[in-house]
Amino acid sequence: MMFQDLVVWLDYSNNNNNILVMDQYLLKTNITTFLKDQQSNVNISKDVVDLIGGLINNQQPAYYNSDDQYYIYTVPKLGDGGTCSLKHETEIFDLTTVVGQRSEQLSSLISRLYQITKAIQKLTDVDWIGIYKVYQVNGEKCLTKLAYQGEISRPLFPLNSYWETISNNSFVGINGKGKIIQSLESYDGPYYNCSDKVKSELCIPIFDRQLDQVIGIIDAESWKDTHFNDKNILELSQLAVDLSTLLSDPLLLNK
């Protein structure tokens, strides 16, 4: 039987379903290898599950503002090879070049993503968090930053063989496997750096409903070593599972 044939999508009234989905996600992404307690996923707090589910499923209209807050943001100016420059060298990124024309409905959805990043940043005590979705940008698949909390950062990560070797975001977007670095100082692999403050990082995929295809990622960073533990790894994994439906909304399709 294929792995995806076992998928049962999350029913917040049935905690056993939640455990089943999380087990499958953690195994598929290799996140289990980063957990100290291999059974800790069954102990994720129902309050946390309900909190994340409530954020995802909130159907109340989010605050809508017709100005640029969701679409125009400052990013580091990119140097040779697409690397981030020093933070004082900046430029402007227009999200509508990727997601299409602004609308009240689209702004409401992106606002919900910002509300989610704000709440999850507080829950997990990370210094930076971003939600990315896969789009075609200039004929190439790229992870595009839809919402974030923290310092400015690059908006696009190409999904190609070169970027796979230099960026955890691109690696996760291509391979669907989680990457958790507990100490960048002792990490000997390739790392794409937009901030010297980062000490530890978690990057995990967001799949479609069938767990077949990566449709986005969550990237979270801390200014502290060994910040990521079983508790916040599982909380962020729960968010990744639940974001599948929201990132599949037709409003977020390439225009």
N, C-alpha and C positions, 0 to 999 in steps of 0.2 A: 504494500500500500504506500502511495506517495505521501510524503510529509504533509503537503498542503491538504490532502484529503481528510486529515484529522481535524482541520480547523473548526472551532466553534467560536463564533464571534461574541463579544462581551455582552453579557446580560447582567446589569448591576443588581438585579434581585437574586442572582445565583452566584455565590462566591466560588463554587466549584468550577463554573465556566470560566471565571476570571483566572483561576489557578491554571486551568488547562491552556488557555491562550498564552498566558505568561510563560509557562513551561516551554511551549513550542517556540515562542519568540526568543527566549533566552538560549535555547539549544541551537536554533538556526543561526543566530548571530554570534555564537561562541561566547556570549556574555557570561555564561556559567563558569567559564575558566577564570573569570576575574572575581568571583564571589568566594569569600572565605567559608561561608556556610552554604553548602550545596543545596540545602533544603530551605534556605531563608526566603525563597520566593513565595512559599505558602504562608508566610507570616506577614506579608505586606498589610498594613493597617487598612481596615475597611473604610476608616475616615479618609485616608489618602485616596483610595479608589473612588470614593464618593466625591471627594473634592475635585479630582481630575475629571471624572465623568461629568460633574456639574459644569465645569468650565467648558468642556468640549460640547456638551449638549445644550448649553444655554441658548434658548431661542428668543430671549428678549433682545430687542434692537439695541445694539451697542451705540455708544455715543458717536454721532456722525459729525464730522467737521469737513467742510469743503476745501479747507486749505491744504497745504502740501505735506502735512505731518506724516502721512502714511506712504507717500510716493516719492518725495524728494529728500534724500539724506546725504550727509557728508561722508565721504569714504577716503581712505588713503590714496594718494596719487601713486599709480603703479609705475615701477621702473622697468629696466630691461628684464625680459623673461617673465613679466607679469608679477614680479615680487613687490611687496609693500614697501613704500618709501618711508622715511621718517614721518611721524604723525603730523608735523607742522606743514607738510606738503600734502594738501588735500584737493579734492575735486568733488563735483556733485554727481550723484547717480539718480536717474529718473526711472523708477520702477515700472512706469507705464510703458516703457520701451519693450518690456518683457510681458507684462500681464495684460496690457491693453488699456483701453479708455477707462477713466474713472467713472464710477457710478456709486450711488448711495449703498447699493447692495454689496458691491465689492469692498467699499470702505468699511462697511459694518463687519464684514468677514475678517478683513485684515486687522481691524480694531480688536476683534475677539482674539486673534493670534497674539496681539500685543498684551492683552489682558492675561492671557495664558502664560506668556513668558515672564511677565511681572510677578504673577502668583507663584510660579514654579521657581523663579530665582529666589524668592523669599523662602519657600519651602525647603530647597536644597542648599541654600546659602552659597551659591556660586557667584562669582564676580561678573561673569559674562555668560549669556545664553542666547542662542539664535535658532530659529526654525527656517529651514531651507526646503525648497521644492525643485524638482527636476523640470527644466524647460529647455526647449530648443532656442538657442540664442545665436544668431548669425550662422545658422546651419549646423551648430554643434550643441550636443547636450551639455547643460551646465546646471549646477546647483545654484539657485537664486535665493538670496536672503529675503524672506518676506516679513519677518519681525524679529526684534532682538532687544536685549537690555544690556547696557554696558558701553564700553569704549567703541569708537568707530572702527570699522573693519571692512575688508573687501566684500563686495556684494555678490561676486560670481566665482564659482570654482568649476573649471572645465572638467568634464568626465572623459578623459582620454588617457592614453598609456603614459604620457609624460607626467601629467599631473598626478596620476596614481602613485608615482614614485616619490613625489615631494610633498604631498598634502594628505593628511589623514581624512579630511573631508571628502576629497575625491576618491581615495581608496575605499572608504565606506560606501560612498555613492555607487561605485562600480561593483564592489564585491559583496555588499550586504552583510559584512562582518563588523562587529563592534571593535573600537579601538579605545583603550583606556590607558593613559600614561600617568603614573602616580608621581613621577619626578622627572621633569625635563632635564635636570642637571645630570642625572645618571642614565637617561635614555640615549641609546646609541643609534637609533634609526633616523631616517629622514623626517624633518619637521618643518612645516611652513609657518613662519612666525610673523605675526603682525603686531605683537606687543612683547616687550621684554619682561613684563610683569607676570606673564603666565608661568605657573609652576607645575600645574597638573591639568589634564584635559580628558574629557569623555566625549566620544563621537559615536553615535549609534544610528542605524538606519530606521526609516519609516517605510513600511511596505504597503502595497495595495491590500485589498480585502482578502485576497487568496494567499498572501505571503509569497507571491511569485516574483514580484518586481519591486525594486526600490523606487519610491516616488519622492523621497525626501530624506532629510537627516535632522537630527538634533545635535548641536555642538554646544558643549558647556565647558567653561574654563574657570580655574581658581587661581588666585594669587598665592595659594599655599600648597606645599607639598602634601602628598597623600590625602588629599581632600575627599576623594571618592571612596565611599564605604558601601557595604551591602545595602544599607537603608536608602541612600540617595541614588545608587545605581538602579535599584528596583523602582524607585519613584520615577526616575527619568525613563526607564524602560516602559513603565505603565503608560506614561505620556506618549511615548512613541507608538505603542499599540493603539491607543485611542485616537491619535491624530490621523490615522489612516482615512477615516470617513471624512474628516474636515478637509484634508488636502485633496480629496477626490471630488470636491464640490465643483460642478461645471463652471462656476464663476472664476475658478483658478486655472482653467485650461488656457493653453497658448492662444493668443488672439492674432 
